């Protein structure tokens, strides 16, 4: 956000992230709380449009980290879904399509005619903002690595929950199966991805012989842990609502 001209220290954005995570639990898709992050960032930067670009770029990096982790896992364990080649290649295609899509997006800033249309100008400007934020290889490497680590910790949480209730599969199996399900929760058909996550988990784990009841339990427990982890966001939101005008964030 600082690269796009936004003020405030890192603490402000960490609190805003937790607030967004909290509101994700009550809004459609697993990213509904991003609207709050945009509104908060807009108050300390260059307006809502630039704030939208910043939050959107953050989501793109998160997506790339998840896809990279998924691609590495399925490459290390290529025979995992050999009995279900359609699913195997669909997961690989999804990851490659995601990387290709972001790469193409970064090139669209050079397509000048996109800037002449109100709708396509958003894409054109977003491309420029991505280049602004990631103009150095060091920044790209650090943020991608951070994204991968965060998603790895999340997948390890699912792994530990699964192992504790009898789903005795290796970590690599979880790294292959869970990321596509997390991506599905972005689809705006349920609150915070509830139902979508459970359906996806059951569908993919059944392919490897898991018990439906155990997979459902794992997914529900993970969902409840996400709710618990978002509670600091509620605290930060309530505190911010009671701050006096002009108070330092």
C-alpha positions as CSV (number, residue, x, y, z in Angstrom):
1,X,0.0,0.0,0.0
2,X,2.9,2.3,0.7
3,X,4.1,1.8,-2.9
4,X,0.8,3.2,-4.1
5,X,1.0,6.3,-1.9
6,X,-1.0,5.3,1.1
7,X,0.0,6.5,4.6
8,X,-0.2,4.9,8.0
9,X,2.2,2.3,9.6
10,X,2.0,-1.4,9.2
11,X,-0.1,-1.8,12.3
12,X,-3.0,0.0,10.6
13,X,-3.0,-2.5,7.7
14,X,-2.7,-5.5,10.1
15,X,-5.7,-4.3,12.0
16,X,-7.6,-3.6,8.8
17,X,-6.8,-7.1,7.6
18,X,-8.2,-8.7,10.8
19,X,-11.3,-6.5,10.4
20,X,-11.8,-7.7,6.9
21,X,-11.2,-11.3,8.0
22,X,-13.9,-10.9,10.6
23,X,-16.4,-9.5,8.1
24,X,-15.5,-12.3,5.7
25,X,-17.4,-14.6,8.1
26,X,-20.7,-12.9,7.5
27,X,-20.5,-11.9,3.9
28,X,-20.8,-13.8,0.6
29,X,-17.6,-15.6,-0.5
30,X,-14.4,-15.8,1.6
31,X,-13.3,-12.3,0.5
32,X,-16.3,-10.2,1.2
33,X,-14.5,-8.3,4.0
34,X,-12.1,-6.8,1.4
35,X,-14.7,-4.1,0.8
36,X,-14.1,-2.9,4.4
37,X,-10.3,-2.9,3.8
38,X,-10.8,-0.8,0.7
39,X,-12.9,1.8,2.5
40,X,-10.5,2.0,5.4
41,X,-7.5,2.3,3.1
42,X,-9.2,5.0,1.1
43,X,-9.4,7.2,4.1
44,X,-5.6,7.3,4.4
45,X,-4.6,7.3,0.8
46,X,-5.5,8.4,-2.7
47,X,-9.2,7.4,-2.7
48,X,-11.3,4.3,-3.2
49,X,-10.0,3.4,-6.6
50,X,-6.4,3.3,-5.5
51,X,-7.4,1.4,-2.4
52,X,-9.2,-1.1,-4.5
53,X,-6.1,-1.6,-6.6
54,X,-4.0,-2.2,-3.5
55,X,-6.4,-4.7,-1.9
56,X,-6.9,-6.5,-5.3
57,X,-3.1,-6.8,-5.8
58,X,-2.8,-8.2,-2.3
59,X,-5.4,-10.8,-3.3
60,X,-3.6,-11.6,-6.5
61,X,-0.3,-12.3,-4.6
62,X,-2.3,-14.5,-2.2
63,X,-3.8,-16.4,-5.1
64,X,-0.3,-16.9,-6.7
65,X,1.1,-18.2,-3.4
66,X,-1.7,-20.7,-3.1
67,X,-1.4,-21.9,-6.7
68,X,2.4,-22.2,-6.4
69,X,2.1,-24.3,-3.3
70,X,-0.5,-26.5,-5.0
71,X,1.6,-26.9,-8.1
72,X,4.7,-27.8,-6.1
73,X,2.8,-30.4,-4.1
74,X,1.3,-32.1,-7.1
75,X,4.7,-32.0,-8.9
76,X,6.4,-33.7,-6.0
77,X,3.6,-36.3,-5.8
78,X,2.6,-36.8,-9.4
79,X,1.0,-40.3,-8.9
80,X,-1.4,-39.1,-6.3
81,X,-4.4,-38.8,-8.6
82,X,-3.3,-41.3,-11.2
83,X,-6.7,-43.0,-11.0
84,X,-8.4,-39.7,-11.6
85,X,-6.4,-38.1,-14.4
86,X,-9.1,-35.6,-15.2
87,X,-8.9,-34.1,-11.7
88,X,-5.1,-34.3,-11.7
89,X,-4.7,-32.3,-14.9
90,X,-7.5,-30.0,-14.0
91,X,-5.6,-28.9,-10.9
92,X,-2.4,-28.4,-12.9
93,X,-4.3,-26.5,-15.6
94,X,-5.9,-24.3,-12.9
95,X,-2.5,-23.4,-11.5
96,X,-0.9,-22.7,-14.8
97,X,-4.0,-20.7,-16.0
98,X,-3.7,-18.6,-12.9
99,X,-0.1,-17.8,-13.4
100,X,-0.7,-17.1,-17.1
101,X,-3.6,-14.8,-16.3
102,X,-1.5,-12.7,-13.9
103,X,1.4,-12.5,-16.4
104,X,-1.0,-11.3,-19.2
105,X,-2.5,-8.8,-16.8
106,X,0.9,-7.2,-16.2
107,X,1.4,-6.8,-19.9
108,X,-1.9,-5.0,-20.5
109,X,-0.5,-1.7,-19.2
110,X,1.3,-1.4,-22.6
111,X,-2.0,-1.7,-24.5
112,X,-2.8,2.0,-24.7
113,X,-6.2,1.8,-26.3
114,X,-7.5,0.1,-23.1
115,X,-7.1,3.5,-21.3
116,X,-9.6,5.1,-23.7
117,X,-12.6,3.1,-22.3
118,X,-14.0,3.5,-18.9
119,X,-14.3,-0.2,-18.1
120,X,-11.0,-1.4,-19.7
121,X,-9.2,1.6,-18.1
122,X,-9.6,-0.2,-14.8
123,X,-7.6,-3.2,-16.2
124,X,-5.0,-0.9,-17.8
125,X,-4.5,1.0,-14.6
126,X,-4.4,-2.1,-12.5
127,X,-1.6,-3.4,-14.7
128,X,0.4,-0.3,-14.1
129,X,-0.2,-0.5,-10.3
130,X,1.1,-4.1,-10.3
131,X,4.3,-2.9,-12.0
132,X,4.6,-0.1,-9.5
133,X,4.3,-2.4,-6.5
134,X,6.5,-5.1,-7.9
135,X,9.1,-3.2,-9.8
136,X,11.9,-5.1,-8.1
137,X,12.6,-8.8,-8.1
138,X,13.3,-8.6,-4.3
139,X,9.8,-7.4,-3.6
140,X,8.2,-10.0,-5.7
141,X,10.3,-12.8,-4.1
142,X,9.7,-11.7,-0.6
143,X,5.9,-11.2,-0.9
144,X,5.4,-14.4,-2.8
145,X,7.5,-16.3,-0.2
146,X,5.4,-14.7,2.5
147,X,2.2,-15.7,0.8
148,X,3.4,-19.3,0.4
149,X,4.4,-19.5,4.0
150,X,1.0,-18.2,5.2
151,X,-0.9,-20.7,3.0
152,X,1.4,-23.5,4.1
153,X,0.6,-22.8,7.7
154,X,-3.1,-22.8,6.8
155,X,-2.8,-26.1,5.1
156,X,-0.9,-27.5,8.0
157,X,-3.8,-26.5,10.2
158,X,-6.2,-28.5,8.0
159,X,-3.6,-31.4,8.0
160,X,-3.4,-31.5,11.8
161,X,-7.2,-31.4,12.2
162,X,-7.5,-34.2,9.6
163,X,-4.9,-36.4,11.3
164,X,-6.5,-35.9,14.7
165,X,-9.8,-37.3,13.5
166,X,-8.5,-40.2,11.5
167,X,-7.7,-38.9,8.0
168,X,-4.2,-40.3,8.1
169,X,-2.8,-38.9,4.8
170,X,0.5,-37.2,4.3
171,X,0.9,-33.4,4.2
172,X,1.6,-33.5,0.5
173,X,-1.9,-35.0,0.0
174,X,-3.5,-32.1,1.8
175,X,-1.4,-29.6,-0.2
176,X,-2.8,-31.1,-3.4
177,X,-6.5,-31.4,-2.3
178,X,-7.2,-28.4,-0.1
179,X,-6.0,-25.4,-2.2
180,X,-8.6,-26.0,-5.0
181,X,-11.3,-26.1,-2.3
182,X,-10.0,-22.8,-0.9
183,X,-10.3,-21.3,-4.3
184,X,-13.9,-22.5,-4.7
185,X,-14.9,-20.5,-1.5
186,X,-14.3,-17.3,-3.5
187,X,-17.4,-18.2,-5.6
188,X,-20.3,-15.9,-4.2
189,X,-22.8,-18.6,-3.5
190,X,-22.6,-18.9,0.3
191,X,-21.6,-16.9,3.4
192,X,-17.8,-17.1,4.1
193,X,-17.7,-20.2,1.8
194,X,-19.6,-22.4,4.2
195,X,-21.1,-25.3,2.3
196,X,-18.9,-24.7,-0.7
197,X,-15.9,-25.7,1.4
198,X,-17.5,-28.8,2.8
199,X,-18.8,-29.9,-0.6
200,X,-15.4,-29.4,-2.2
201,X,-13.5,-31.2,0.6
202,X,-15.9,-34.2,0.5
203,X,-15.8,-34.4,-3.2
204,X,-12.0,-34.4,-3.5
205,X,-11.2,-36.5,-0.4
206,X,-13.7,-39.2,-1.5
207,X,-11.6,-39.7,-4.6
208,X,-8.8,-41.0,-2.4
209,X,-11.1,-43.2,-0.3
210,X,-11.7,-41.0,2.7
211,X,-14.8,-41.3,4.9
212,X,-17.4,-38.6,4.2
213,X,-18.2,-38.1,7.9
214,X,-14.6,-37.5,8.8
215,X,-14.0,-35.1,6.0
216,X,-17.1,-33.2,6.9
217,X,-16.0,-33.0,10.5
218,X,-12.5,-31.7,9.5
219,X,-14.0,-29.0,7.2
220,X,-16.4,-27.8,9.9
221,X,-13.7,-27.7,12.6
222,X,-11.5,-25.8,10.2
223,X,-14.3,-23.3,9.5
224,X,-14.9,-22.8,13.2
225,X,-11.2,-22.2,13.7
226,X,-11.4,-19.5,11.0
227,X,-14.2,-17.8,12.9
228,X,-12.2,-18.0,16.1
229,X,-9.1,-16.6,14.4
230,X,-11.1,-13.6,13.1
231,X,-12.2,-12.5,16.5
232,X,-9.4,-10.0,16.9
233,X,-11.0,-8.3,13.9
234,X,-14.2,-7.8,15.8
235,X,-12.2,-6.3,18.7
236,X,-10.3,-3.9,16.4
237,X,-13.6,-2.9,14.6
238,X,-15.4,-2.1,17.9
239,X,-12.4,-0.2,19.2
240,X,-12.2,1.9,16.0
241,X,-15.9,2.7,16.2
242,X,-15.4,4.2,19.6
243,X,-12.3,6.2,18.8
244,X,-12.7,9.9,19.2
245,X,-12.6,12.0,16.0
246,X,-9.0,12.8,15.2
247,X,-7.6,10.1,17.4
248,X,-4.4,8.4,16.3
249,X,-4.9,5.0,14.8
